[in-house]
Amino acid sequence: MPKALLKKSLVKGASLGLALLLAGCSSLPEPQYPPADLPKTTGKQQLVSEWKDHSGYGERWRGYELMPALDGDLLVAADAQGLVQAFDLSISGFFKSDLLWSQELDQGVSAGLTLADGNLYLATQNGELLSLDARTGNTNWQVKLSSEALTPAQVKDNLLVVLAADGQLTALDTVTGRQLWTYASVMPSLSLRGSSTPSLTSLQSFTGLANGKLVAIDNNNGQVRWQSRIAQPSGRTDIERLVDVRGQAKEAQGLLLVNSYQGQTHALDPFTGRSRWSRDLSSYHAPAVLNNQVFVVDEASRIHALDLYSGTSLWTQDALYGRELTEPVILENSLVVADYQGYLHLLDPKTGEVTGRKGFDLDGIRALPIVNNNRLLVHSIRGRLGLFTLKK
């Protein structure tokens, strides 16, 4: 087989849809994390269903993570075959439809959706980025990227930044779609399927890369302000040397928090990239932060709580071991994760105690749950949409 030929192989274990892109013909191992049985819960908390519908085909076996977008009463969802639907949640009643608009794109959607300033931004499987009017579905502009994007575009003021699967970071004007700058990273021969979602401030864009580095880019000119190594490749094989920074970097209390696969969890100075503390925790996901605590779901789906300022371990919960958990999110003052069987788990962030559980879709949940105005929006692999609140 020619060396340039790319093979995709699904690695089962820590997370559904973690496919590896491999140059050459060697086979891939399958690290196994046997899933734990559903743990008992205290029943202290319950999720209440507020709304449900269907996005169409969903993600299915294609390995995409198609997070819907929610802003107030406007909810937009898409599927891997190109169906895009917008719902107005303020419309209710037996004879009224909350479907605002719907359209079929020529290509399937490849990444989660972004709503900002009345516009919807979405990436397609043929490597295009589209801007649509969120209330009508009319196209504002569309541009061609260097390859398909696997994570949502991020918007700050009039700047949009998107990372393509080939490692190229592109900044666009949100109004016109005009390219402002690009940054190209060097991709290793083997990497996890998926990319890091950029994180934007008014001055810088932070992006994790497949080579184990986090880079800070000046928003004005696209120049590198600093780059920091989050994980150091080691071992003899390409598989052993995988060090993707796949989760989004999160800013909290003057620190920049970032995880890496087969590497570490770091707290960095956002202006210099210097590490304030680090822990040997390997993760595919971004951390979550609440009340000076950092929550990390590791590659085996153990949940860790760390002190924000020191990185000291506060607790570890392994009752959900091997259940291929999503990135953790904060709903009011509760920690929420979803798993490969479509269950939503509630945890007490102070103790790690499992306080509640809600079944949603046995086909599983791969996409990051979305939190907006104390509501939890979930999208299953087969396209079910559910909106939940915590029971008071």
Secondary structure, 3 states (H helix, E strand, C coil): CCCCCEEEEECCCCCCCCEEEEECCCCCCCCCCCCCCCCCCCCCCCEEEEEEEECCCCCHHHCCCCCCEEECCEEEEECCCCEEEEEECCCCCCCCCCEEEEEECCCCECCCCEEECCEEEEEECCCEEEEEECCCCCEEEEEECCCCECCCCEEECCEEEEEECCCEEEEEECCCCCEEEEEECCCCCEEECCCCCCEECCCEEEEECCCCEEEEEECCCCCEEEEEECCCCCCCCCCCCCCCCCCCCEEECCEEEECECCCCEEEECCCCCCEEEEECCECCCCCEEECCEEEEECCCCCEEEEECCCCCEEEEECCCCCCCCCCCEEECCEEEEECCCCEEEEECCCCCCEEEEEECCCCCCCCCCEEECCEEEEECCCCEEEEEEECC
